Amino acid sequence: MHHKPLFITGIGTGIGKTIVSAILVESLKADYWKPIQSGDLENSDTLKVKELVSNTKSIFHPEAYRLTQPYSPHKSAALDGIRIDPLTIAKPCTDNQLVIEGAGGLMVPLNEDFLMIDLIQQLNTEVVLIVKHYLGSINHTLLSLDALKSRNIPLKAIIFNGDSDEWSESVITGYAKCKTIIIPAINDINKQNIARIKIDL
């Protein structure tokens, strides 16, 4: 059975996309691919996920772009003297479920006229939206949901990462009408704790 790839995006940056990607890769024994890595090449997201995954089935596919600066992809690419060409970003060949991790949120620019959400459409994926609660996160979540809806991009699930907030969750769940999953706050991020969390998509 061929599964559509799952594109992991978030309502902002620093909300745990990489940790949740590791949990999903381990839970589904899926392959992992981060098309664009901006900065932190010595400790890239691919390496982080690899270190947290225990199963032997998952394959970690190389990035399409490895940018040296820790900024938005369009800025990092410009500082590296290149322009990201979306047509060079091709899905890796695999028969396994593929987990794709984006950079930042949906409207992050890859170049002056191509956004992360455009890449999601190009790759023909389903989206898993990662939400972390903070003041303003409801607004960021609903804006993200509307952006996906306006382009008819299928939303597979919303994953709430970290400390729970029933007020936020009830509004978001009511608005989204899709599968929602709550991942408890993980104090110690290691292979054992990642493997303990099972996600059923």
Residue pairs with C-beta under 8 A, 6 or more apart in sequence:
2 95
3 97
3 98
4 124
4 125
4 126
4 154
5 91
5 97
5 98
5 99
5 100
5 123
5 124
5 125
5 126
6 24
6 30
6 97
6 98
6 99
6 100
6 125
6 126
6 127
6 128
6 156
6 201
7 100
7 102
7 120
7 123
7 125
7 126
7 127
7 128
8 17
8 20
8 21
8 24
8 99
8 100
8 101
8 102
8 128
8 130
9 17
9 102
9 105
9 106
9 116
9 120
9 127
9 128
9 129
9 130
9 144
10 16
10 17
10 102
10 104
10 105
10 129
10 130
10 131
10 132
11 105
11 129
11 130
11 131
11 132
11 137
11 140
11 141
11 144
12 104
12 105
12 132
12 137
12 140
13 104
13 105
15 130
15 131
15 132
15 161
16 130
16 132
16 161
16 162
17 45
17 101
17 102
17 130
18 45
18 48
18 49
18 101
19 52
19 161
19 186
19 189
19 194
20 128
20 130
20 159
20 161
20 183
21 32
21 45
21 49
21 99
21 101
22 48
22 49
22 52
22 53
22 194
23 183
23 194
23 197
23 199
24 30
24 99
24 128
24 199
24 201
25 31
25 32
25 49
25 53
25 58
25 99
26 52
26 53
26 54
26 55
26 58
26 194
26 195
27 197
27 198
27 199
27 200
28 97
28 99
28 199
28 201
29 55
29 57
29 58
29 96
29 97
30 58
30 96
30 97
30 98
30 99
31 58
31 59
31 60
31 61
31 92
31 94
31 96
31 97
31 98
31 99
32 46
32 49
32 50
32 53
32 58
32 59
32 60
32 61
32 98
32 99
32 101
33 60
33 61
33 63
33 91
33 92
33 98
33 99
33 100
33 101
34 44
34 45
34 46
34 49
34 63
34 100
34 101
34 103
35 63
35 64
35 65
35 89
35 100
35 102
35 119
36 63
36 64
36 65
36 67
36 73
36 84
36 89
36 102
36 103
36 110
37 44
37 45
37 46
37 63
37 65
37 66
37 67
37 103
38 67
38 69
38 70
38 71
38 72
38 73
38 76
38 103
39 67
39 68
39 69
39 70
39 71
39 76
40 70
41 66
41 68
44 63
44 66
45 101
46 60
46 62
46 63
49 60
49 101
50 60
51 191
52 189
52 190
52 191
52 194
53 191
53 194
54 191
54 194
54 195
57 96
58 96
59 94
59 96
61 92
61 94
64 88
64 89
64 90
65 73
65 77
65 84
65 89
67 73
67 76
67 77
67 79
67 80
68 76
68 79
68 80
69 75
69 76
69 79
69 80
70 76
71 79
72 103
72 104
72 108
72 109
73 84
73 103
73 108
73 109
73 110
74 84
74 109
74 110
74 111
74 112
77 83
77 84
77 110
77 111
83 111
84 110
84 111
84 114
85 111
86 110
86 111
86 114
86 118
86 119
86 122
89 119
89 122
89 123
91 98
91 100
91 123
92 98
100 123
100 125
102 108
102 116
102 119
102 120
103 116
104 116
105 116
105 140
105 144
106 115
106 116
106 117
106 120
106 144
106 147
106 148
107 115
107 116
107 117
107 147
108 115
108 116
109 115
109 116
110 116
110 118
110 119
117 147
117 148
117 151
117 153
120 127
120 153
121 151
121 153
126 153
126 154
126 155
126 156
127 148
127 153
127 154
127 155
127 156
128 156
128 157
128 158
128 159
128 201
129 141
129 144
129 145
129 148
129 155
129 157
129 158
129 159
130 159
130 161
131 137
131 141
131 158
131 159
131 160
131 161
131 168
131 172
132 160
132 161
132 162
133 160
133 162
133 163
133 164
133 165
133 168
137 168
138 168
138 171
138 172
141 158
141 168
141 172
142 171
142 172
142 175
145 155
145 172
145 175
145 176
148 155
149 155
155 176
155 178
156 178
156 179
156 201
157 178
157 179
157 180
157 181
157 201
158 172
158 173
158 176
158 178
158 179
158 180
158 181
159 180
159 181
159 182
159 183
159 199
160 169
160 180
160 181
160 182
160 183
161 183
162 183
162 185
163 185
164 182
169 180
169 182
172 180
173 180
179 201
181 199
183 197
183 199
184 197
186 193
186 194
186 197
